[in-house]
Amino acid sequence: MPGWQQLKHALTRPAGFSADGRRIGLGLDTALDAQRQETDQAVAGIEQYLDDKRSKGEETTTVS
């Protein structure tokens, strides 16, 4: 029964794809997506902080 075997294979193989086309597990894909979201939130927080400083007239500098 090739129909059942194909269904079993479709349900048990890992889901998700990486940028180079190789399959990755759905758990890894979810973890990478969560990491991207956390990074985006951190960057947005930094940008908001700097915008608030600029709107108050405070200067920000970098130390090198």
C-alpha positions in Angstrom: 0.0 0.0 0.0 2.1 2.9 -1.2 -0.5 5.4 -0.1 -0.1 4.6 3.6 3.6 4.4 3.4 3.7 7.9 1.8 1.4 9.3 4.5 3.5 7.8 7.2 6.7 9.2 5.6 5.0 12.7 5.3 4.0 12.7 9.0 7.3 11.5 10.4 9.9 13.4 8.3 11.1 16.7 9.7 9.4 19.9 8.6 11.0 23.2 7.7 13.8 24.3 5.4 17.0 26.3 5.8 18.2 29.0 3.5 20.4 26.5 1.5 17.5 24.1 1.0 18.4 21.4 3.4 15.7 20.2 5.8 15.8 21.2 9.4 13.6 20.1 12.3 10.5 22.1 13.2 11.9 22.6 16.7 15.1 24.2 15.4 13.1 26.4 13.0 10.9 27.6 15.9 13.9 28.3 18.1 15.6 30.3 15.3 12.4 32.3 14.8 12.1 33.1 18.5 15.8 34.2 18.5 15.1 36.5 15.5 12.1 38.0 17.3 14.1 38.6 20.5 16.8 40.3 18.5 14.4 42.5 16.7 12.7 43.5 20.0 16.1 44.3 21.5 17.1 46.5 18.5 13.7 48.2 18.7 14.2 48.9 22.4 17.7 50.5 21.7 16.3 52.6 18.9 13.4 53.8 21.1 15.8 54.7 23.9 18.0 56.7 21.6 15.0 58.4 20.0 13.8 59.4 23.5 17.2 60.8 24.4 17.3 62.8 21.2 13.7 64.2 21.7 14.8 65.4 25.1 17.8 67.1 23.6 20.3 64.9 25.3 23.4 63.9 23.3 24.5 60.3 23.0 28.1 59.4 22.2 29.9 56.1 21.8 33.1 55.2 23.6 35.9 53.7 21.7 
